């Protein structure tokens, strides 16, 4: 599976996003463990005491800083600060398509491979948990519900999942589904027997 992801990303030939282009202001790391047949993606849960997005599941990453120089450096720096992931242990294999949060933040994802048994430590000022989600779990598409968001005259959707008590929804779920559909052999779509939740304007 991991080899297939590498090949498809290479075929997509996605250009990296410059920090000054397209309003991109943040970057995240899609860190995949190096298990060929059963790779996992590293996810975090934001601390409950934070003023924004508290308790939400997210990918390691954060806002661009001028000292980063590039958005891939932002993803690596934030991953080090949040989960203690040494940048030397990350093999960046490709950027992925830039995403946009429902709040209007442009986010540049970068796909990296990390050792399966890499030791991670949450920064409790920012997180309260780190966990590994199997990509195969996403392929099964056993969602809790389908969230439909309406913003600026456009409609966005994403599935919501529960894994080991963690709820994965919103931007993170949408990005993971786009990734698995694009390069992981997924076919996840809006139509699904799970209930639909309308979020109105955001």
C-alpha positions, 0 to 999 in steps of 0.5 A: 500500500505504501509503495502504491501511495508513493507511486501515485504521488509521484504521478500526480507531481504536485508542486509545492506551495510557496509561502507567499502564494495563494494566501497559504498561512499554515502547513500540516504533516501527513506523517505515514508510518513505514509499514508497507502493508498497513501504514498509519497516519499520526493524528493529535487531539488538541488540548481542551484548555485552548481557546480555538478548536479545543478537543478537536483531532488534527494533523501535526502542524500550524501557522507559517512563521517567517523564520520557517522560510518554507511551508514544509519547514513549518510542518516539520517545526510544528511537528517537532514542537507538538509531538517531538517528531525529530525532522531528521526522522521524516522522509518528505515524499511529496506535497499534497493539494492545498486545503482550506478550512471552513474558517478560511485558512489555507493549509499546505499538507506535506506527506512524510514517511516516519519509522513505525515505532517512532517515539512521540511525546505530546506537548501538553500545552497544545495537545492532550493525546497522540494516536495512529490511525490505520489508512485501512480504517478510512478505506472501510468508510464506517462513518458516524455521520456526514457533515455538510457545511455551507459557507459563502454560497458554497457547500462542503462535506466531510465524513465524521469517524470515531476511532478508539474514542477519538472523533475525526471530523471537519477539515482533518477528515476532509483532507484525509479522505481526499488523500486516500481517494487520490492516492490510496485507492479510496472511493469515499463519496458524499452518498452514504447511509450514515445520517447527515448533519447540516452545519448551516453557515460557517 
